[in-house]
Structure formats: structure tokens, C-alpha cells
Amino acid sequence: MQLWVGLGNPGAKYAGNRHNIGWMAVDRIAEDHGFAPWRAKFQGKITEGVLDGEKVLLLKPETFMNLSGQSVGEAMRFYKLDSTDVTVWHDEIDLAPAKVRVKAGGGHAGHNGLRSIHQHIGPHYDRVRLGVGHPGHKDRVPGYVLSDFAKAEQEWLDDVLRGVSDGAPQLAKDDSGKFLNAVALRVAPPRSSTTAPKAKPQSQPPAAAATPPEADAPAPDARSALQKLADKFRG
């Protein structure tokens, strides 16, 4: 059995925030793969289902981000799981938008949700890092992650969510390579080999450089020398 945790903040106010992409990911997986209805438990919402023969629990802590570890710790102890059975899905400002990476263990890099989980179950759990980009300066990070995805970001966001859902069965089988391939096929699908690249439009030469049409050349004189002489005197 595995426990997959999607990080976010509860309430409609935060639903579209970059900080809630972890919630969005597990919601999409639950919806696409026929998981049971969500139910309230462990200071959050939980559901269960099967991915390629593997039983998976999906958990969305509702303790607010900086207390996420309380919910995760409760669920892990109840199901008698080890921290290595836990995978946390979270926003990652150190990855460009639409980039997804899988990581086993490590530090929390200042992420409040991960910091709380470290405190309750230790650092030895897996993470799916969902890139949301960086605002450019660390002072702008809190406002950036607690703001909604822009309209211009909705297309790649939907591609990422579809991709992680496509690859979820492979991740449940611990095949992170195939999982990431599934994401890449949504985010950057390969071009068809039968599709010819669009020809670049030919630039038109400036009007001044156009060659003017040539005047008609005179017809060759077919007269004999005697006729030329006679015509000369007639003229």
C-alpha cells in the first residue's frame, strides 16, 4: 500500500493557487482512475483506489500547508506504513513551469509543507516536484505561490495534470522513468514525422531593386548591300 499526499491549502480562496498544484494532481488522479469518493479523515480528505494492481491512498491535508505533517503522520501510523511508502506531490519554485521531477528523500528547501512533514515523519519519503517557476526574488515568493495561476498558464497546467494522471500507474509500480515519459508526451508531444515543416515565407525584393523591362530590340536588317544603296538614294 502506498500513501500519496497532495499539498495545498483548504478553501475556495486557495483552490487555484500555485501552492495547491499538489492537490490538483491527486484530484485529477482520483477522478481519472475511478477512486472512491473522498471522505474526511486524518485532518484532511482521503480516498483509495488501485493503480496497475497497486493499492494507493490519496490524502489532501486540510490543516493548512505549514501543518501538513500532522495529517500525514496520522494516516501513516493508522495504516502502519513506513515513510518510504509515502509520496508527496508539491509545488516547486526551483523548477520551470511545466517541469516535473521525482525525488527520493532530501531536504525541504524552505517549503513549509515539506518542513512540517519532515518534523512528523522524517525526510525519507518520495516527492513529485511540480514546477511552477520563480518570481525572480525571494521576497516575492510568498505572494507568488499564494496567487492563482495566470490565464496564460492554464494550457500547460492542464497538460501537466493530464500527464501525471496518465503516468500514475507507472509511478505506483516505482517506474519513475515511464511516469516522466507520460508527462512529457502531454507537455511536449513529438511532432509527426509525416508533417513537413512549414516553409518560411520568401521575402519580396524591394521595388527599387526590381529590374525594369527591356525595350523591344530592333528587327535585324535583311536587305542586301545593293538594296541598302538604292534605298539611300531614294531617301
Helices and strands as residue ranges (DSSP letters): E 2-6, G 12-14, G 18-20, H 21-32, E 39-41, E 44-51, E 54-61, G 65-67, H 68-78, G 83-85, E 86-92, E 100-104, H 112-121, E 126-131, G 138-140, H 141-145, G 151-153, H 154-172, H 176-187, G 207-209, H 225-234
